[in-house]
Amino acid sequence: MTNPKITRVYITTDEEGHWYVIPYDMKDEFLSKLCYDVEEFEVVFSKYRTGGDINNVSLFILENY
């Protein structure tokens, strides 16, 4: 069994109000594709859509860092 990788994320919505939790290093790509290419956007980012409620995703914080 492998250990899960912890990745910094960016939490945002699209123009229709769908919530996304995406890897932070994809933030600029998300914002640029949001405006231009709907099909490519879906291919790349649909797996990061939360399914309606941001609380459907487990979020964690680092304390005492």
N, C-alpha and C positions, 0 to 999 in steps of 0.2 A: 504494500500500500504506500502511495506517495503522499508527501505532505502538501497541503494546498498552498498555493502562492498568494501572498497578501499583496494587493495592488491598490494604489491610490485611485479613487474614482471621482467622477464628475456626475452630479445628479442634476437633471434638467428635464424640460418638457419640450415637445414639438409644438407646432402651430395649432394642432388639434387638441392639445392638452394631455397627450400620452406621456407618461413618465418613463424616463430612461436612466439607468445606472451604467455608465460607460467607463472604460479605462480612461484615466485623466489624460494620458498622452494621445487620445483620440479626440479630444475636445475640439480642436480647430477643424479637424476633418468633419466632425459631426455638424458644426455650425456652417461650414461651407456647403456640404451636401444637402443640408436642410433646405437650402434655397434653390438648388439647381437640378438635381437628378433624382427623381422620386424612386425609380426602379433600383438604381445603385444604392440609394439610401436604405431601402428595405433589405437588400441583400446583406449589406454590411451591418446595419444597426438593429434590425428587428429582434435579434437574439438578446439585446439589452433592454428591450421594452419590459416594463414590470407587470403588465397585465391589468392596469387600472389604478392600483393603489400603491403608493410608495412603500407602504407598510408590508407589502408582499415580499419585500427584499430584506434579508437580515443585514443590518448595518452595525458596524463596530467603530469604536473610537480608541485611540491610544491615550492612556493616562500616564502621567508622570514621565514624560519623554524628554 
